[in-house]
Amino acid sequence: MKTLIVANAILMIPVVAVAQSPQLENTCQTVAKNFLLTDHLNVGIVQSFPELKPPGARLTYSTRPGASKSDMSDSFECEFDKTDSPNHLTRFCVSEVCYSAGDADADRKRRFDEMRILLDRTNK
């Protein structure tokens, strides 16, 4: 019985890891760096959800040098039109504030358009 439990636990680990999407995670980190106007971003926990509609990724981050992962409480989330490259941004959120093409707030809509343009430039 113990052998079965251990074997089952070992088999479950790759399934969870495969569900992650490094492409979505890297693209979301690029959007975060562009939005925060930084070349270096301390990234904590990163999760991606390629199986959701729309697919997306989220991460915790800090702009403070040397910040430990446990001290990173700011979050950044991205949603994309598809999982395949190039990923086109459809929405992103910084902590509690979200930005999208259809945003009623003109400033948030402009920030979204800026990030979409910057991301499109990196995909070329």
DSSP file with accessible surface (Angstrom, degrees, kcal/mol):
  #  RESIDUE AA STRUCTURE BP1 BP2  ACC     N-H-->O    O-->H-N    N-H-->O    O-->H-N    TCO  KAPPA ALPHA  PHI   PSI    X-CA   Y-CA   Z-CA
    1    1 A M     >        0   0  171      0, 0.0     4,-2.0     0, 0.0     5,-0.2   0.000 360.0 360.0 360.0 -44.0    0.0    0.0    0.0
    2    2 A K  H  >  +     0   0  177      1,-0.2     4,-2.5     2,-0.2     5,-0.2   0.889 360.0  53.7 -62.4 -38.5    2.8    2.4    0.9
    3    3 A T  H  > S+     0   0  118      1,-0.2     4,-2.7     2,-0.2    -1,-0.2   0.910 107.6  50.8 -62.7 -40.7    4.5    1.6   -2.4
    4    4 A L  H  > S+     0   0  119      2,-0.2     4,-2.5     1,-0.2    -1,-0.2   0.916 110.5  48.7 -64.0 -41.8    1.3    2.5   -4.3
    5    5 A I  H  X S+     0   0  103     -4,-2.0     4,-2.3     2,-0.2    -2,-0.2   0.937 113.7  46.0 -65.4 -44.8    1.0    5.8   -2.5
    6    6 A V  H  X S+     0   0   84     -4,-2.5     4,-2.4     2,-0.2     5,-0.2   0.935 113.7  49.0 -63.9 -45.2    4.6    6.7   -3.2
    7    7 A A  H  X S+     0   0   44     -4,-2.7     4,-2.3    -5,-0.2    -2,-0.2   0.917 111.5  49.6 -62.1 -41.8    4.4    5.6   -6.9
    8    8 A N  H  X S+     0   0   94     -4,-2.5     4,-1.6    -5,-0.2    -1,-0.2   0.913 110.4  50.3 -64.3 -41.0    1.2    7.6   -7.3
    9    9 A A  H  X S+     0   0   55     -4,-2.3     4,-1.1     1,-0.2    -2,-0.2   0.909 111.0  48.8 -64.5 -41.0    2.8   10.7   -5.8
   10   10 A I  H  < S+     0   0  104     -4,-2.4     3,-0.3     1,-0.2    -2,-0.2   0.913 110.8  50.5 -66.0 -40.8    5.8   10.4   -8.1
   11   11 A L  H  X S+     0   0  121     -4,-2.3     4,-0.8     1,-0.2    -1,-0.2   0.819 106.1  56.4 -68.2 -28.6    3.5   10.0  -11.1
   12   12 A M  H  X S+     0   0  103     -4,-1.6     4,-1.8    -5,-0.2    -1,-0.2   0.816  93.0  69.6 -74.7 -28.5    1.5   13.1  -10.2
   13   13 A I  H  X S+     0   0  116     -4,-1.1     4,-2.2    -3,-0.3     5,-0.2   0.950  98.8  46.2 -60.0 -50.5    4.5   15.5  -10.1
   14   14 A P  H  > S+     0   0   69      0, 0.0     4,-2.6     0, 0.0    -1,-0.2   0.884 108.4  57.6 -62.6 -33.5    5.2   15.5  -13.9
   15   15 A V  H  X S+     0   0   96     -4,-0.8     4,-1.3     1,-0.2    -2,-0.2   0.934 108.9  45.1 -62.5 -43.1    1.5   16.0  -14.7
   16   16 A V  H  X S+     0   0   93     -4,-1.8     4,-0.6     1,-0.2     3,-0.3   0.935 114.1  49.1 -66.2 -43.1    1.4   19.2  -12.6
   17   17 A A  H >< S+     0   0   64     -4,-2.2     3,-1.0     1,-0.2    -2,-0.2   0.881 106.9  55.4 -65.8 -37.0    4.7   20.4  -14.1
   18   18 A V  H 3< S+     0   0  118     -4,-2.6    -1,-0.2     1,-0.2    -2,-0.2   0.846  97.3  64.5 -66.7 -31.3    3.5   19.7  -17.7
   19   19 A A  H 3< S+     0   0   35     -4,-1.3    -1,-0.2    -3,-0.3    32,-0.2   0.749  86.2  91.1 -66.0 -21.2    0.4   21.9  -17.2
   20   20 A Q    <<  -     0   0   66     -3,-1.0     3,-0.1    -4,-0.6    29,-0.1  -0.377  69.3-146.0 -71.6 154.6    2.6   24.9  -16.7
   21   21 A S     >  -     0   0   16      1,-0.1     4,-2.4    -2,-0.1     5,-0.2  -0.884  12.4-171.0-126.2 100.6    3.5   27.0  -19.8
   22   22 A P  H  > S+     0   0   84      0, 0.0     4,-2.8     0, 0.0     5,-0.2   0.859  89.4  58.5 -57.3 -33.4    7.0   28.6  -19.8
   23   23 A Q  H  > S+     0   0   75      2,-0.2     4,-2.3     1,-0.2     5,-0.2   0.948 108.8  42.5 -62.1 -49.0    6.0   30.6  -22.9
   24   24 A L  H  > S+     0   0    0      2,-0.2     4,-2.5     1,-0.2    -1,-0.2   0.908 115.0  51.4 -63.7 -40.6    3.0   32.3  -21.1
   25   25 A E  H  X S+     0   0   33     -4,-2.4     4,-2.2     2,-0.2    -2,-0.2   0.933 111.8  45.6 -63.5 -45.9    5.1   32.8  -18.0
   26   26 A N  H  X S+     0   0   90     -4,-2.8     4,-2.0     2,-0.2    -1,-0.2   0.896 112.7  50.9 -65.1 -39.4    8.0   34.5  -19.9
   27   27 A T  H  X S+     0   0    8     -4,-2.3     4,-2.2    -5,-0.2    -1,-0.2   0.919 109.8  49.8 -66.4 -40.2    5.6   36.6  -21.9
   28   28 A a  H  X S+     0   0    0     -4,-2.5     4,-2.7     1,-0.2    -2,-0.2   0.901 108.8  52.8 -65.3 -38.3    3.8   37.8  -18.8
   29   29 A Q  H  X S+     0   0   43     -4,-2.2     4,-2.6     2,-0.2    -1,-0.2   0.899 107.8  52.1 -63.8 -36.8    7.2   38.7  -17.2
   30   30 A T  H  X S+     0   0   51     -4,-2.0     4,-2.3     2,-0.2    -2,-0.2   0.925 109.8  48.2 -63.7 -43.7    8.0   40.7  -20.3
   31   31 A V  H  X S+     0   0    1     -4,-2.2     4,-2.9     2,-0.2     5,-0.2   0.932 111.3  51.0 -62.0 -43.4    4.7   42.6  -19.9
   32   32 A A  H  X S+     0   0    0     -4,-2.7     4,-2.8     1,-0.2    -2,-0.2   0.927 110.2  48.8 -61.6 -44.9    5.4   43.2  -16.2
   33   33 A K  H  X>S+     0   0   72     -4,-2.6     5,-2.2     1,-0.2     4,-0.6   0.916 113.3  47.5 -61.8 -42.4    8.9   44.6  -16.9
   34   34 A N  H ><5S+     0   0   45     -4,-2.3     3,-0.6     3,-0.2    -2,-0.2   0.924 114.0  46.5 -64.8 -43.6    7.5   46.9  -19.6
   35   35 A F  H 3<5S+     0   0   41     -4,-2.9    -2,-0.2     1,-0.2    -1,-0.2   0.912 116.6  43.3 -66.2 -41.0    4.7   48.1  -17.4
   36   36 A L  H 3<5S-     0   0   47     -4,-2.8    -1,-0.2    -5,-0.2    -2,-0.2   0.444 107.4-127.4 -85.6  -0.5    7.0   48.7  -14.4
   37   37 A L  T <<5 +     0   0  160     -3,-0.6     2,-0.3    -4,-0.6    -3,-0.2   0.925  64.5 126.1  55.2  53.4    9.7   50.3  -16.6
   38   38 A T      < -     0   0   41     -5,-2.2    -1,-0.2    -6,-0.1    -2,-0.1  -0.994  55.7-155.9-141.0 145.2   12.4   48.0  -15.3
   39   39 A D  S    S+     0   0  160     -2,-0.3     2,-0.5     1,-0.2    -1,-0.1   0.693  90.6  50.2 -85.7 -24.8   15.0   45.8  -16.9
   40   40 A H        +     0   0  127     -7,-0.1     2,-0.4    23,-0.1    -1,-0.2  -0.971  64.5 175.5-121.7 122.5   15.4   43.7  -13.8
   41   41 A L        -     0   0   12     -2,-0.5     2,-0.7    -3,-0.1    22,-0.2  -0.993  27.9-135.5-127.0 124.3   12.4   42.3  -11.9
   42   42 A N  E     -A   62   0A  27     20,-2.0    20,-2.2    -2,-0.4     2,-0.4  -0.736  28.9-160.9 -78.1 114.7   12.6   40.0   -8.9
   43   43 A V  E     +A   61   0A  32     -2,-0.7    18,-0.3    18,-0.2     3,-0.1  -0.852  14.9 178.1-105.2 134.2   10.1   37.3   -9.6
   44   44 A G  E     +     0   0A   6     16,-3.0     2,-0.3    -2,-0.4    -1,-0.1   0.591  60.7   1.6 -96.3-109.5    8.7   35.1   -6.9
   45   45 A I  E     -     0   0A 106     24,-0.2    15,-1.8    27,-0.2     2,-0.4  -0.645  65.1-167.1 -86.8 134.8    6.1   32.4   -7.6
   46   46 A V  E     +A   59   0A  33     -2,-0.3     2,-0.4    13,-0.2    13,-0.2  -0.984   7.9 177.0-124.7 133.1    5.0   32.0  -11.2
   47   47 A Q  E     -A   58   0A  65     11,-2.9    11,-2.8    -2,-0.4     2,-0.3  -0.986   6.9-166.4-132.8 145.4    1.9   30.1  -12.3
   48   48 A S  E     -A   57   0A   3     -2,-0.4     9,-0.3     9,-0.3     3,-0.1  -0.957  10.8-161.6-132.3 154.6    0.5   29.6  -15.7
   49   49 A F  E >   +A   56   0A  62      7,-3.5     3,-1.2    -2,-0.3     7,-1.0  -0.650  20.3 161.7-135.6  74.2   -2.8   28.2  -16.9
   50   50 A P  T 3  S+     0   0   30      0, 0.0    33,-0.1     0, 0.0    -1,-0.1   0.766  75.3  62.0 -68.5 -20.4   -2.7   27.2  -20.6
   51   51 A E  T 3  S+     0   0  110    -32,-0.2     2,-0.1    -3,-0.1    -2,-0.0   0.601  87.8  89.4 -83.0  -9.9   -5.8   25.1  -20.2
   52   52 A L  S <  S-     0   0   96     -3,-1.2    -3,-0.0     4,-0.1     0, 0.0  -0.455  86.8 -99.8 -83.0 160.0   -8.1   28.0  -19.3
   53   53 A K  S    S+     0   0  187      1,-0.3    28,-0.1    -2,-0.1    -2,-0.1  -0.963 118.7  25.2-117.3 110.6  -10.0   30.2  -21.7
   54   54 A P  S    S-     0   0   55      0, 0.0    -1,-0.3     0, 0.0    27,-0.1   0.623 104.5-132.5 -78.0 153.6   -8.4   32.7  -22.0
   55   55 A P        +     0   0    5      0, 0.0    25,-2.8     0, 0.0     2,-0.3  -0.327  38.5 161.1 -66.9 153.9   -5.0   31.2  -21.1
   56   56 A G  E     -AB  49  79A   7     -7,-1.0    -7,-3.5    23,-0.2     2,-0.3  -0.952  30.3-141.5-161.7 179.3   -3.0   33.2  -18.7
   57   57 A A  E     -AB  48  78A   5     21,-1.9    21,-3.1    -2,-0.3     2,-0.3  -0.973  10.7-166.2-148.0 155.9   -0.2   33.5  -16.2
   58   58 A R  E     +AB  47  77A 108    -11,-2.8   -11,-2.9    -2,-0.3     2,-0.3  -0.983   7.9 178.5-144.6 156.1    0.4   35.2  -12.9
   59   59 A L  E     -AB  46  76A   4     17,-2.4    17,-2.4    -2,-0.3     2,-0.3  -0.983  26.3-126.2-152.2 156.9    3.4   36.0  -10.7
   60   60 A T  E     + B   0  75A  34    -15,-1.8   -16,-3.0    -2,-0.3     2,-0.3  -0.824  39.9 171.9-101.5 150.9    4.5   37.7   -7.6
   61   61 A Y  E     -AB  43  74A  14     13,-2.0    13,-0.8    -2,-0.3     2,-0.3  -0.962  25.5-157.9-152.5 167.7    7.2   40.2   -7.9
   62   62 A S  E     -A   42   0A   1    -20,-2.2   -20,-2.0    -2,-0.3     4,-0.1  -0.981  13.6-157.2-148.0 144.7    9.3   42.9   -6.2
   63   63 A T        +     0   0   84     -2,-0.3   -23,-0.1   -22,-0.2   -20,-0.1   0.463  68.9 104.3 -96.1  -4.2   11.3   45.8   -7.6
   64   64 A R  S >  S-     0   0  127    -22,-0.1     3,-1.5     1,-0.1    -2,-0.1  -0.646  80.3-114.8 -78.8 129.8   13.4   45.9   -4.5
   65   65 A P  T 3  S+     0   0  122      0, 0.0    -2,-0.1     0, 0.0    -1,-0.1  -0.350  96.7  13.1 -62.1 138.0   16.9   44.5   -5.0
   66   66 A G  T 3  S+     0   0   78      1,-0.2     2,-0.1    -4,-0.1    -2,-0.0   0.586  84.1 159.7  75.9  10.3   17.5   41.4   -2.9
   67   67 A A    <   -     0   0   19     -3,-1.5    -1,-0.2    -5,-0.1     2,-0.2  -0.434  36.7-129.1 -67.4 137.0   13.9   40.8   -2.0
   68   68 A S    >   -     0   0   50     -2,-0.1     3,-1.4     1,-0.1     4,-0.4  -0.518  19.5-113.6 -83.8 156.6   13.2   37.2   -0.9
   69   69 A K  G >  S+     0   0  139      1,-0.3     3,-1.3     2,-0.2   -24,-0.2   0.859 116.8  58.2 -57.1 -36.3   10.3   35.3   -2.5
   70   70 A S  G 3  S+     0   0  107      1,-0.3    -1,-0.3   -26,-0.1    -3,-0.0   0.718 103.7  53.0 -69.3 -19.5    8.5   35.2    0.8
   71   71 A D  G <  S+     0   0   95     -3,-1.4     2,-0.9     2,-0.0    -1,-0.3   0.460  83.4 102.8 -91.8  -2.1    8.5   39.1    0.9
   72   72 A M    <   +     0   0   19     -3,-1.3   -27,-0.2    -4,-0.4   -10,-0.1  -0.722  31.1 150.6 -88.5 107.0    7.0   39.4   -2.5
   73   73 A S        +     0   0  104     -2,-0.9     2,-0.2   -12,-0.2    -1,-0.2   0.533  40.8  98.1-112.5 -10.4    3.3   40.3   -2.1
   74   74 A D  E     -B   61   0A  59    -13,-0.8   -13,-2.0    20,-0.0     2,-0.3  -0.560  59.7-157.6 -76.9 143.5    2.7   42.4   -5.3
   75   75 A S  E     -B   60   0A  33    -15,-0.2    20,-2.7    -2,-0.2     2,-0.4  -0.899  15.4-166.4-126.9 155.0    1.1   40.4   -8.1
   76   76 A F  E     -BC  59  94A   0    -17,-2.4   -17,-2.4    -2,-0.3     2,-0.4  -0.998  10.2-171.2-138.4 130.9    0.9   40.7  -11.9
   77   77 A E  E     -BC  58  93A  72     16,-2.6    16,-2.4    -2,-0.4     2,-0.4  -0.967   1.4-168.6-127.9 145.0   -1.5   38.7  -14.0
   78   78 A a  E     -BC  57  92A   3    -21,-3.1   -21,-1.9    -2,-0.4     2,-0.4  -0.980   6.3-163.5-131.8 145.3   -1.8   38.3  -17.8
   79   79 A E  E     -BC  56  91A  55     12,-2.9    11,-2.9    -2,-0.4    12,-1.4  -0.977  13.6-167.4-125.2 143.0   -4.4   36.9  -20.1
   80   80 A F  E     - C   0  89A   0    -25,-2.8     9,-0.2    -2,-0.4     3,-0.1  -0.845  31.9-121.4-127.9 162.3   -3.7   36.0  -23.8
   81   81 A D  S    S-     0   0   78      7,-2.2     2,-0.3    -2,-0.3     8,-0.1   0.783  92.9  -4.8 -73.7 -26.5   -5.7   35.1  -26.8
   82   82 A K        -     0   0   71      6,-0.2    -1,-0.1     2,-0.1     6,-0.1  -0.969  61.2-119.0-158.8 168.1   -4.0   31.7  -27.3
   83   83 A T  S    S+     0   0   49     -2,-0.3     2,-0.1   -33,-0.1     4,-0.1   0.719  85.7  89.1 -87.4 -22.7   -1.2   29.6  -25.9
   84   84 A D  S    S-     0   0  112      2,-0.1    -2,-0.1     1,-0.1    -3,-0.1  -0.455  88.1 -68.8 -77.7 149.9    0.8   29.4  -29.1
   85   85 A S  S    S+     0   0   75     -2,-0.1     2,-0.1     2,-0.1    -1,-0.1  -0.526 112.9  51.6 -78.1 141.7    3.4   32.0  -29.9
   86   86 A P  S    S-     0   0   47      0, 0.0     2,-0.5     0, 0.0    -2,-0.1   0.520  81.7-155.3 -81.3 142.2    3.1   34.8  -30.6
   87   87 A N        -     0   0    0     -4,-0.1     2,-0.6   -64,-0.1    -2,-0.1  -0.745   2.7-152.2 -85.2 124.3    0.9   35.5  -27.6
   88   88 A H        -     0   0   70     -2,-0.5    -7,-2.2    -6,-0.1    -6,-0.2  -0.879  18.3-125.0-100.5 123.9   -1.4   38.5  -28.0
   89   89 A L  E     +C   80   0A   6     -2,-0.6    -9,-0.3    -9,-0.2     3,-0.1  -0.433  33.1 170.2 -67.9 132.0   -2.2   40.2  -24.7
   90   90 A T  E     -     0   0A  54    -11,-2.9    11,-0.6     1,-0.4     2,-0.3   0.600  67.6  -8.9-114.0 -20.6   -6.0   40.6  -24.0
   91   91 A R  E     -CD  79 100A  86    -12,-1.4   -12,-2.9     9,-0.2    -1,-0.4  -0.936  55.8-171.5-170.9 148.1   -5.8   41.8  -20.4
   92   92 A F  E     -CD  78  99A   1      7,-2.1     7,-3.3    -2,-0.3     2,-0.4  -0.989   7.6-156.0-147.0 153.9   -3.4   42.3  -17.5
   93   93 A b  E     -CD  77  98A   6    -16,-2.4   -16,-2.6    -2,-0.3     2,-0.6  -0.993   7.4-157.6-131.6 138.2   -3.8   43.2  -13.9
   94   94 A V  E >  S-CD  76  97A  20      3,-2.9     3,-2.4    -2,-0.4     2,-0.3  -0.974  73.6 -53.0-114.4 110.9   -1.3   44.8  -11.4
   95   95 A S  T 3  S-     0   0   43    -20,-2.7   -18,-0.0    -2,-0.6   -21,-0.0  -0.399 126.3 -15.7  53.2-110.0   -2.4   43.8   -7.9
   96   96 A E  T 3  S+     0   0  180     -2,-0.3     2,-0.5    -3,-0.1    -1,-0.3   0.467 119.4  88.7-101.6  -2.8   -6.1   44.9   -8.0
   97   97 A V  E <   -D   94   0A  63     -3,-2.4    -3,-2.9     2,-0.0     2,-0.3  -0.864  59.1-162.5-104.4 126.0   -6.1   47.2  -11.0
   98   98 A b  E     -D   93   0A  35     -2,-0.5     2,-0.4    -5,-0.3    -5,-0.3  -0.789   3.9-159.0-110.3 152.5   -6.8   45.6  -14.4
   99   99 A Y  E     +D   92   0A  30     -7,-3.3    -7,-2.1    -2,-0.3     2,-0.3  -0.985  20.3 153.7-130.7 135.6   -6.2   46.9  -17.9
  100  100 A S  E >   -D   91   0A  32     -2,-0.4     3,-1.4    -9,-0.2    12,-0.2  -0.966  53.9-102.3-154.8 169.0   -7.8   45.9  -21.2
  101  101 A A  T 3  S+     0   0   50    -11,-0.6   -10,-0.1    -2,-0.3    -1,-0.1   0.821 120.1  48.5 -65.4 -30.5   -8.7   47.1  -24.7
  102  102 A G  T 3  S+     0   0   74     -3,-0.0    -1,-0.3     7,-0.0     7,-0.1   0.265  79.4 138.6 -95.5  15.2  -12.3   47.7  -23.7
  103  103 A D    <   -     0   0   27     -3,-1.4     6,-0.1     1,-0.1    -4,-0.0  -0.323  49.6-146.2 -64.4 135.1  -11.6   49.6  -20.5
  104  104 A A  S    S+     0   0  107      4,-0.1     2,-0.6     5,-0.0    -1,-0.1   0.779  81.0  85.5 -72.0 -26.4  -13.9   52.5  -19.9
  105  105 A D  S  > S-     0   0   61      1,-0.2     4,-2.5     2,-0.0     5,-0.2  -0.673  73.1-150.0 -79.4 119.9  -11.1   54.4  -18.2
  106  106 A A  H  > S+     0   0   75     -2,-0.6     4,-2.3     1,-0.2    -1,-0.2   0.860  93.7  51.0 -61.4 -38.5   -9.0   56.2  -20.9
  107  107 A D  H  > S+     0   0  109      2,-0.2     4,-2.4     1,-0.2    -1,-0.2   0.920 112.0  45.8 -67.4 -42.3   -5.8   56.0  -18.9
  108  108 A R  H  > S+     0   0   88      2,-0.2     4,-2.3     1,-0.2    -2,-0.2   0.904 112.5  51.4 -67.8 -38.3   -6.0   52.3  -18.2
  109  109 A K  H  X S+     0   0   80     -4,-2.5     4,-2.5     1,-0.2    -2,-0.2   0.926 110.2  49.7 -62.7 -41.9   -7.0   51.7  -21.9
  110  110 A R  H  X S+     0   0  149     -4,-2.3     4,-2.6     2,-0.2    -2,-0.2   0.923 109.4  50.8 -63.8 -43.4   -3.9   53.6  -23.0
  111  111 A R  H  X S+     0   0   81     -4,-2.4     4,-2.2     1,-0.2    -1,-0.2   0.913 110.8  50.1 -60.5 -40.0   -1.6   51.7  -20.7
  112  112 A F  H  X S+     0   0    4     -4,-2.3     4,-2.7   -12,-0.2    -2,-0.2   0.950 110.1  49.2 -62.2 -47.5   -3.1   48.5  -22.1
  113  113 A D  H  X S+     0   0   37     -4,-2.5     4,-2.5     1,-0.2    -2,-0.2   0.894 109.7  52.7 -59.9 -39.5   -2.5   49.6  -25.6
  114  114 A E  H  X S+     0   0   57     -4,-2.6     4,-2.6     2,-0.2    -1,-0.2   0.932 111.3  45.6 -61.2 -45.8    1.1   50.6  -24.8
  115  115 A M  H  X S+     0   0    9     -4,-2.2     4,-2.5     2,-0.2    -2,-0.2   0.897 112.2  51.4 -67.0 -38.6    1.8   47.1  -23.3
  116  116 A R  H  X S+     0   0   87     -4,-2.7     4,-2.6     2,-0.2    -2,-0.2   0.939 111.9  47.1 -62.9 -43.3    0.2   45.4  -26.3
  117  117 A I  H  X S+     0   0   69     -4,-2.5     4,-2.3     2,-0.2    -2,-0.2   0.930 112.5  48.9 -64.1 -46.2    2.3   47.4  -28.7
  118  118 A L  H  X S+     0   0   53     -4,-2.6     4,-1.6     1,-0.2    -1,-0.2   0.906 112.9  48.0 -60.9 -40.9    5.5   46.8  -26.8
  119  119 A L  H  X S+     0   0    2     -4,-2.5     4,-1.4     1,-0.2    -2,-0.2   0.923 109.7  52.2 -66.4 -41.6    4.7   43.0  -26.7
  120  120 A D  H  X S+     0   0   39     -4,-2.6     4,-0.5     1,-0.2    -1,-0.2   0.890 107.3  54.2 -61.7 -37.7    3.9   43.0  -30.4
  121  121 A R  H >< S+     0   0  166     -4,-2.3     3,-0.8     1,-0.2    -1,-0.2   0.887 107.4  49.3 -63.8 -38.5    7.3   44.6  -31.1
  122  122 A T  H 3< S+     0   0   81     -4,-1.6    -1,-0.2     1,-0.2    -2,-0.2   0.761 106.0  58.1 -73.1 -23.1    9.2   41.9  -29.1
  123  123 A N  H 3<        0   0   56     -4,-1.4    -1,-0.2    -3,-0.2    -2,-0.2   0.561 360.0 360.0 -81.4 -10.0    7.3   39.2  -31.1
  124  124 A K    <<        0   0  210     -3,-0.8    -3,-0.0    -4,-0.5    -4,-0.0  -0.423 360.0 360.0 -85.9 360.0    8.6   40.5  -34.4
